[in-house]
Amino acid sequence: MIKDKSVYDPVEEGDGHRVLVMRVVRDPSIFERHAYDVWMRSLGPATDSLRRWWDGTIDTPTFYAEYRRDVSRRALTRLRALERRHGVVTLLCRERRPEPCHRYELVRLYRALYPGGSVINGRHKHRLKGIGGDEVAEWRGPGGPFSVLFDGDGGGAGHDGGQARHALPAAVRESYGDWRLPAFRDRPYVYANFVISHDGRVSFGVPGAVGGGTVSGFNRHDQWLMGLLRARADAILVGDNTLRSEPEHLWTAEAIFPDDAAAFAALRRAEGRRALPLQVFVSFDGNIVPEARVFGLPDLRIVIATTRAGVERARAALGRYPNVDYLAMGEGTVDLGALARALHRDYGAATILCEGGPTLYGSLVRAGQLDDEFLTISPILIGNPRDGAPRPGLVEGVAFEPHAAPTSQLIGVRRAGDHLFLRSRYR
Ligand SMILES: NC(=O)c1ccc[n+]([C@@H]2O[C@H](COP(=O)([O-])OP(=O)(O)OC[C@H]3O[C@@H](n4cnc5c(N)ncnc54)[C@H](OP(=O)(O)O)[C@@H]3O)[C@@H](O)[C@H]2O)c1
């Protein structure tokens, strides 16, 4: 059954699944009240039609005709899937008064397409069953789409030596565009994610402002993208100093963007990943903080990748946790190439995400182990004190020679507000 009402009307038990059908939401209270289960922007009217209708350039029948012409057929199919799944779906928009409003035209169009509301043909069945996270999972998203300014990679199909597979679910493609994961036979795909300030720094480095959250301004698009990147990782690599400076942090998709926890979990299932990514902490000396929250969660599998001497020290500190493995990956330093191969071979990690910090990232780039970098550039300026501890930049602990400095190929630029989201390829 399809119903409709204003998003400002009280929520009622009989609403079933509440679907917001506005293209643009200007009233933040709609987000704050969590007034809907899923936002399907593509069921809203085109902004240009709406503007011309509002300023009287076109009349209501023309506005309705344009709406019928422009509305996403894919979104209507998805709506049908939601009705099948939840029984009752309520369409919501801001309009409180009766007609005219695109919401009413949407109900008419939908009923014309799916008379009776209960018949489902084979094609729809296939879409529902076959794609797992694609049509069935509901994505709340970051609150608006990314603007794709440049996509030089066709969504990721052209990675040398790797076969592209796993397109993103349709709802994500509508908001972010595609990002196809390459699959290599004999090695994992390694990607990194950072947020940097306008002046290239990753942290204020002062108590209460050490992590990336203050750099991005806790930006929802950045956090949602972090969630997506984590949701596609079999293993997440973190330096021991980042663990020390953010001991409360968990490197999981739902921890950074809980609103899409169910959709991230569905995506992991659809792509054949374990429920939670392996948490891998890299340390030279094995001096790991045992009180970090991550160790107290038995569902998380953890690897400490360190040197031979570091294993002894880490085991002494963490021995009481049964979910921790220890890997000796070198003498003077951790060989990150050997680590990637071991994670691939022994833990089945086809995808590895590095979340820094900058010292680990420097090691990774120097070791030539990085495929792609996802870099958020925040509009904030951080600066650097004349005296006192320097505030770290994207890469620390390694200095490249001018004639041998690594360069990357820019393969994607997206924008949301004043934040830029770059994607670059290193190998
Ligand atoms: N803006 C962002 O996106 C972002 C992301 C992550 C982190 N951060 C921030 O960055 C800061 C921490 O950065 P950081 O550079 O000091 O620390 P880090 O990279 O997290 O950790 C550095 C440590 O990792 C170990 N390590 C790295 N590469 C190694 C290798 N090849 N072999 C053996 N050990 C290796 C070493 O451990 P030992 O200590 O044993 O020598 C090294 O001291 C924090 O403030 C954190 O919040 C920001």
Ligand as a Chemical Component Dictionary entry (heavy atoms), coordinates in Angstrom:
data_LIG
# 
_chem_comp.id                   LIG 
_chem_comp.type                 NON-POLYMER 
_chem_comp.pdbx_formal_charge   0 
_chem_comp.three_letter_code    LIG 
# 
loop_
_chem_comp_atom.comp_id 
_chem_comp_atom.atom_id 
_chem_comp_atom.alt_atom_id 
_chem_comp_atom.type_symbol 
_chem_comp_atom.charge 
_chem_comp_atom.model_Cartn_x 
_chem_comp_atom.model_Cartn_y 
_chem_comp_atom.model_Cartn_z 
_chem_comp_atom.pdbx_ordinal 
LIG N1  N1  N 0  43.476 13.625 9.156  1  
LIG C1  C1  C 0  43.499 12.313 9.023  2  
LIG O1  O1  O 0  42.869 11.788 8.105  3  
LIG C2  C2  C 0  44.281 11.470 9.994  4  
LIG C3  C3  C 0  44.337 10.079 9.784  5  
LIG C4  C4  C 0  45.068 9.324  10.661 6  
LIG C5  C5  C 0  45.754 9.915  11.716 7  
LIG N2  N2  N 1  45.661 11.244 11.890 8  
LIG C6  C6  C 0  46.402 11.874 12.995 9  
LIG O2  O2  O 0  47.781 11.706 12.779 10 
LIG C7  C7  C 0  48.449 11.698 14.041 11 
LIG C8  C8  C 0  49.349 10.486 14.184 12 
LIG O3  O3  O 0  50.267 10.437 13.102 13 
LIG P1  P1  P 0  51.714 9.802  13.250 14 
LIG O4  O4  O 0  52.389 9.980  11.944 15 
LIG O5  O5  O -1 52.358 10.349 14.470 16 
LIG O6  O6  O 0  51.452 8.297  13.583 17 
LIG P2  P2  P 0  51.078 6.952  12.818 18 
LIG O7  O7  O 0  51.469 6.955  11.388 19 
LIG O8  O8  O 0  49.695 6.573  13.187 20 
LIG O9  O9  O 0  51.998 5.964  13.619 21 
LIG C9  C9  C 0  53.374 6.041  13.474 22 
LIG C10 C10 C 0  53.984 4.796  14.036 23 
LIG O10 O10 O 0  53.596 3.673  13.256 24 
LIG C11 C11 C 0  54.647 2.756  13.228 25 
LIG N3  N3  N 0  55.070 2.559  11.843 26 
LIG C12 C12 C 0  54.762 3.255  10.740 27 
LIG N4  N4  N 0  55.343 2.715  9.653  28 
LIG C13 C13 C 0  56.058 1.663  10.119 29 
LIG C14 C14 C 0  56.859 0.694  9.518  30 
LIG N5  N5  N 0  57.051 0.640  8.184  31 
LIG N6  N6  N 0  57.443 -0.216 10.309 32 
LIG C15 C15 C 0  57.249 -0.242 11.637 33 
LIG N7  N7  N 0  56.472 0.650  12.265 34 
LIG C16 C16 C 0  55.889 1.574  11.499 35 
LIG C17 C17 C 0  55.770 3.347  14.046 36 
LIG O11 O11 O 0  55.554 2.807  15.336 37 
LIG P3  P3  P 0  56.504 3.038  16.641 38 
LIG O12 O12 O 0  55.711 4.025  17.453 39 
LIG O13 O13 O 0  56.575 1.705  17.288 40 
LIG O14 O14 O 0  57.800 3.561  16.158 41 
LIG C18 C18 C 0  55.490 4.817  13.956 42 
LIG O15 O15 O 0  56.033 5.568  14.990 43 
LIG C19 C19 C 0  47.365 11.674 15.094 44 
LIG O16 O16 O 0  47.151 12.969 15.559 45 
LIG C20 C20 C 0  46.171 11.198 14.319 46 
LIG O17 O17 O 0  44.952 11.558 14.911 47 
LIG C21 C21 C 0  44.953 12.036 11.058 48 
# 
loop_
_chem_comp_bond.comp_id 
_chem_comp_bond.atom_id_1 
_chem_comp_bond.atom_id_2 
_chem_comp_bond.value_order 
_chem_comp_bond.pdbx_ordinal 
LIG N1  C1  SING 1  
LIG C1  O1  DOUB 2  
LIG C1  C2  SING 3  
LIG C2  C3  SING 4  
LIG C2  C21 DOUB 5  
LIG C3  C4  DOUB 6  
LIG C4  C5  SING 7  
LIG C5  N2  DOUB 8  
LIG N2  C6  SING 9  
LIG N2  C21 SING 10 
LIG C6  O2  SING 11 
LIG C6  C20 SING 12 
LIG O2  C7  SING 13 
LIG C7  C8  SING 14 
LIG C7  C19 SING 15 
LIG C8  O3  SING 16 
LIG O3  P1  SING 17 
LIG P1  O4  DOUB 18 
LIG P1  O5  SING 19 
LIG P1  O6  SING 20 
LIG O6  P2  SING 21 
LIG P2  O7  DOUB 22 
LIG P2  O8  SING 23 
LIG P2  O9  SING 24 
LIG O9  C9  SING 25 
LIG C9  C10 SING 26 
LIG C10 O10 SING 27 
LIG C10 C18 SING 28 
LIG O10 C11 SING 29 
LIG C11 N3  SING 30 
LIG C11 C17 SING 31 
LIG N3  C12 SING 32 
LIG N3  C16 SING 33 
LIG C12 N4  DOUB 34 
LIG N4  C13 SING 35 
LIG C13 C14 SING 36 
LIG C13 C16 DOUB 37 
LIG C14 N5  SING 38 
LIG C14 N6  DOUB 39 
LIG N6  C15 SING 40 
LIG C15 N7  DOUB 41 
LIG N7  C16 SING 42 
LIG C17 O11 SING 43 
LIG C17 C18 SING 44 
LIG O11 P3  SING 45 
LIG P3  O12 DOUB 46 
LIG P3  O13 SING 47 
LIG P3  O14 SING 48 
LIG C18 O15 SING 49 
LIG C19 O16 SING 50 
LIG C19 C20 SING 51 
LIG C20 O17 SING 52 
# 
